[in-house]
């Protein structure tokens, strides 16, 4: 297996791959009808569906095929979603246009109607004052075999190229590859990775090789690269992966980016921070409660 710069895994040609295919064919010949039925049921259960949360009706067409889109902002993870809630969604009126229903080893978003603040979720919003602007808050894990389904249900099979995509997410600082000691890095910090068609300046240093990105953010960026869609990923490296005020605020330089600056009408300032002890690092409550307009 080989990893590309965006982090998605691709098959490299080798004899081992041929042997694996032969083993799979042999396994399929040994499978009983009951085994095949179990596999079909599991595959159906792992299907990604986009639906209207209140009516529980599935969206018949891809979200961004149904609605023209000029800007699409995607936040993946609790800190990125808290940032959008505190700094972007407070600056305008957004309406919910759909949510993802999925099931895998780490996520059970089967009841999409009665979500609590601690539930995993993937919800899509549209800006009322500019219906071409969309936002996605995704705090649930989307498995590798579900990522392409998610992309097709959101972008469609023939995505528009006249939109700009911005992705926000976090990774642990120990995953950052550098010749320096990670202990000396001023965690949290931002890095950017962009597609070839993204011509604007990033508002932080670019991600250095051999670093890669993972999971849904990697899938989105790879998809945009293939379809020649301008896209940028802002990746926050932090030492606290759960909801954390300092990590949320580390995304603030992104407010000056071309994708977000026109959406933020109110200047925000943070409550005084003196040390990690009184910043609420590792807090479990809402980060928005500590952010003051």
C-alpha positions, 0 to 999 in steps of 0.5 A: 500500500502507498500513501499520497500527499493527501493521505488517502491509501492507494494500492501499489501493484504487487503479487500480494495484491493478486494473492489477496484477490485469489483468497477473496474469490476462494472465500466467496466460493466457500460462503453459504447463502446465509453468509452472503445475506449477512454481508448484504445486510451489513453493507446496507446498514453501512450505507450513508444517507442524507435526509431532512432531520425533521421529516426523516425523508431522504434527499433524492439528489446530492445536496450541492446538486440541488442547491447552487453553492459558491462557498462550502465550509466543512468542520470535522471534529469537536474543536472545529465544529465549536469554532464554527458555532462560536465565530461563524454561525453567530454572525448570520442566520443559518437554516438546517438543510440536511443531515447524514445518517450513518452507522459504523464501528465508532458512530451510531447516528441512527436517531437523527431527530433527537440529538443531544449536544454530546451526540455524534452528528453531521449536519448541513446548514445554508446561510439565509442571507446568501443561499449559495453558502453552505456549512457542514458540522461533522463530529462523527467518524466516517469510516474509510468505506463510507467516505466516497458515499459521503462525497457523492451524497454531498457533492454529486457525481458531477460537482460544480467547479465554481465553488470554494471549499474550506475544511477545518480539522485537528490532529494530535501534535505527536502526528506532526513530522518535523526534525525538531522535537514536538515538545518545543512546538507552540501547540496548538498551531495551524498548517494549510494544505490546498488543491492546485486550483486554490489560488488565494494565499493561505492564512498560515504556513503550508503543511510540510512533507512528509506530513499527510492528512487523514480520514474525511478531510483527506477524502474531501481534498483529494476529491476536490483535487481530482475535480479541479475544485479550489479547496483548502484544508486548515489543520490544527495540531494540538495536544488536547483532542477533546473540546478545548478553548485554546484549540478552538481559538487557534483557528481564529486566523482562518477568519481572515481567509477568503472563504470565511471573512465575508461571513464574519460580521462581528469582531470577537474577542476572547476572555483573558487567558493567563495559563493552561490552568484557567483556560479550561483546557480539556473542558467538557462543556461548550466552548462558546460559553467562554467566547465573548462578542 
